[in-house]
Amino acid sequence: VNRFNRHMPRAAAILVVYSLVLLTLVLFTSFIVPPLVEQVGQLIRALPDLTTIQRWAMMATDEYRALLSSLPENMQVEVESAVDGLVTNGLNTLRENFVTYLRGVGSFLLNSVLSVANTVTFLLGFFLIPFWLFYVLMDQRAGRDTVDRALPQQLRADFWSVVSIIDHDFSGYLRGQLILGLSVGSASAVGLTLLNLLGLEVPYVLILAVIAGVTELIPLIGPVLGSIPAIILGFTDSPTTGFAVLALYIAIQQLENNFLVPRIVGDSVGLHAAVLMVLLVVCSQVFGLLGAILSAPMGAVFRDVFQY
């Protein structure tokens, strides 16, 4: 908004930014969401149904009986007794879990009915955000001046210095990670599509690309996590496909680490890998997935504020 404001009134600059965001959402919804939903549906339909599971169970039972009949008689009794005990315990556990599951379903339905009002309130607040943000952006400078006047004179320089540090570390890192996620996701989609064109069957390309792009937001281990589903699906087709997918993801990571990261992220964090791993574990345990994503900029903020 500030950049557009140099060439047009501020209200017009805000509306231009809103229009660009809306256009991006429309394009994303039109070109990405439908094939993504289709591939998710294909994945769900590819999962085994109840009939298939029953057939597998019968095959396993037949193989068990054949194996049991090949053993000496004294061993047959011992093995059959042990297996029967395991099956009985398994069925008892399954029955107990099923009762617990039914109770959980009842509680879920009750909570769902009670949460309708909360959902409506959330949606109302969500749709109010663009209007609230419009006024915030319109009066950004006035709001900054008001905060500045409310601060004691001796605190103003330190306050705005700390705000600048937080803004630099968070905005630089998150902006860079979003660009990296988009780049890695796009490269994964293109690479997997090329492998399919070469005759190597890698299904659910769009889902795998989205996974690679989203996991890129998690520092250090994100790229590894994003590559695992694609490599597993590749090996389910053939060893050649699996190794080809592995080579593809290694090439993408080399391109990212040697070309993209220095130019996009640069030294915005600059934390040692050992320190970053500790932060990743602690923040993910305390704050969940969001903590894992924000662990790097949070560490950089604490370091820079301490140094200041």
C-alpha positions, 0 to 999 in steps of 0.5 A, a space after each residue: 500500500 505504501 508503494 502504491 501510495 507514492 503514485 495514487 491516493 491512499 484509498 485507491 492504493 488500498 483498493 488496488 491491493 485488495 483487487 490484486 489479493 482478490 484476483 489471486 484468490 480467484 485464480 487459485 480457486 479456479 485453477 488449483 482447487 478443482 484438480 486438488 479436490 479431484 486428486 484428494 477424491 481419487 486418493 480416498 477412493 484408492 483406499 481399501 474398502 470394507 470388502 477388500 479388508 475382509 478379503 485380506 483378513 480371510 487370506 491371512 487366516 488361510 495362510 495362518 492355517 496352512 502355516 499351522 498345519 505344517 508345524 509339529 503337533 506339539 508346536 501347533 497347540 502352543 502356537 494356536 493357544 498363543 495366537 488365540 490369546 492375542 486375538 481375544 485380547 485384540 477383540 476385547 480392546 477393539 470392543 472397548 475402543 468402539 464403545 469409547 468411539 460411540 461416546 465420543 461421537 455423541 459428545 462431538 454431535 452435541 458440541 457441534 450443535 452448541 458450536 454453531 453460534 460460535 461458527 457464525 460469530 467467527 465468520 462475522 469477524 472474519 468478513 469484518 477483517 478487510 473493513 477493519 484493515 482498510 481503516 488501519 491502513 488508511 490511518 497508519 501514519 496517524 496511528 504511529 504518531 498517536 502511539 509515539 505521543 503516548 510514549 514517554 520521551 525517553 522510551 520512544 527511540 528504544 521502543 521504535 528500535 525494538 519494533 523495527 527489529 521484530 518487523 525486520 526479522 519476522 517479515 523478512 523471514 516469513 516473506 522469504 519462506 512463502 516465496 520458497 514454499 511457492 517455488 519448491 511446490 511449483 518445482 515439485 509439480 513440474 518435476 513430477 509431471 515430467 517424470 510422468 511424461 517419461 513413463 514413470 507413474 507418480 500419482 497425485 502430483 498436485 497433492 504432493 506439490 502442495 505438501 512439499 510447498 507447505 512443509 517448506 515453511 518448517 525450518 530444517 526438517 520441512 524439506 525432508 518431510 515434504 519429500 517422504 510421501 512422494 518417494 514412498 509413492 514412487 517406490 510403490 510403482 517401481 524402484 526406478 520410479 522411487 529413485 527418480 523421485 528421490 533424485 528429483 527432490 535432492 536436485 530441488 533442495 540443492 537448487 534451493 540451498 545454493 540459489 534460492 535461499 541466499 537470494 530470497 532469505 539471505 541472512 535474515 535469521 543467521 542462527 546456528 543449526 544446533 540452536 535452530 533444532 533446539 528452538 524447533 523442538 521446544 516451540 513445536 512442543 509448546 505452540 504446535 505447528 505454528 510454533 515450528 514455523 515461527 521458531 526461526 524468526 522468534 529465535 532471531 528476534 530474541 537474539 537481536 533484541 538482546 544484542 540491542 
